[in-house]
Each structure stands twice: as structure tokens, then as C-alpha cells.
Amino acid sequence: MIDFHTHVLPGIDDGSSDLTMSAGMIREECSQGTRVIVATPHFYADRMSIDRFLARRDEAFQQVEAWRREESALADTAADGMEMPQILTGAEVYYFQGMGRANALPDLCVSGTDTILLEMPFSQWDKGVLRDVEDILHRQKLTIVLAHIERYIEFQKDKSVWEEIFDLPVIPQINAGSFRKRSGLFRRDHRRKFCLHFLEEHPRLILGSDAHNLTSRPPNLKAGREEIASALGEDALHRIDETTREVLGL
Ligand SMILES: [Fe+2]
């Protein structure tokens, strides 16, 4: 099980606030059966340079890795010790105009891959957005995973660019929590239905928890997978796992 989208690194964005919280989140992932966690802190080009972001991310990553090594050493000596998940570094890169030609984008890819997790605008997508996505794919030859695609649909009154983008070889990512049943009075299961339908139409899809903490946005990959398996069958999970391993080269 691979969690492709998480905010487990401490003190770098609105995700984990410190090492204690990161440790709790990683332990929770571990107990759910996650073997690989991709750490994808938010990157906003208008707030921080890429160099500064990478330095901060590396610092946070080293803290977590030091903890993970200690934890793994303890697990080796304990009868019921669980092996800590492997952590890969990436970023959730928020869209900016002209990013298709930004030559530092490969530095934001998941470590050891040419795969970038792209967070799209929370507004009507236009031809400029489409052009940038095309440039990232065709000029920069990167693989694009589009973060939590279910969160943009309500802004696409005109779906023509949405449709053109999903005709491209982009890989959609959906948050595990979006597959869960909701019991609110309004919009009941609206998002879940959209996600299940989208998964049926787009078998090459990736799942992430987008976990930010242990309370309001906790690791929940297992629960999301169970919803998918009961609605669409285990095959849907196998396809997700295959696609995820493929983009990570695992
Ligand atoms: Fe996120």
C-alpha cells in the first residue's frame, strides 16, 4: 500500500506541526498497512524560492529519517515490531501561470522519478492552464499526477478544458476520504458518487490520504480502499496499486 499524497513532514506547511505529530501520523500509516509514504509538502512559487523550499524540506525529512531509524532499530529487537514505511520526498506544487516553461520543475518531482504532483487552480480552468499542462508533459517530459481532482470539479462551469486535460496522459489522484460515505443533510454522497464514477471511467488513477494531522485530516487510506473494494471490487485497487508503482518506478 502506497500513500502518494501526504503532509507528514514537520513544520513546513499546514500539515504536521512537529516531529511528535509526524511520528504519530507515520505510525498510523504503518498500522493501516502503508509501506511507502510520499511526503508532498505544499509548494507555492509566489511564497518561496525552490531552493529555500528544498532546503527546508530536506531539513524536515532528515528529522523524520533520524526518528525512523531509531524506531526501526527498536522494532528489530521487539517481537511485535513493525517495519516503518519508507518515505519518499516530493511536493504538492500549486499551479502558476507559465509553469510549463519553468526549468526547475524537475527538482520538485518525487525523488528518483520524473513525476510531479500538481495542484490545480480552484477556479475555472482556461486555455492557459491547458497549455501549461501540455508543456509540462510534452516539453519537459514529466509525468503529471493531478492532486485531488474531485476538489476542482465544482469550479468547472465550462467543462471543455477539464475534458481536454483528462484526454491528455495525466494521472488523476483522488483523496481516500472522498470515497467515504457522508451523512450530511445536503450533498449526501455527492462527492463519493463522482469519485466512484470517475474511477470507473479512468482506471489509471492514484490514491492518497492527503493527511495533514491526526484529527481533522488523518491518514485514512485503508478506510478509503475498503470503500472502493466494496463498491467496485478488489480489481479497482489492483489497478490503482499498479499505476502507483509504475509512476514511482517501484
Ligand atoms: Fe495536499
Boltz pocket constraint, residues with backbone or C-beta under 6 A from the ligand:
constraints:
  - pocket:
      binder: B
      contacts: [[A, 5], [A, 6], [A, 7], [A, 40], [A, 92], [A, 210]]
      max_distance: 6.0
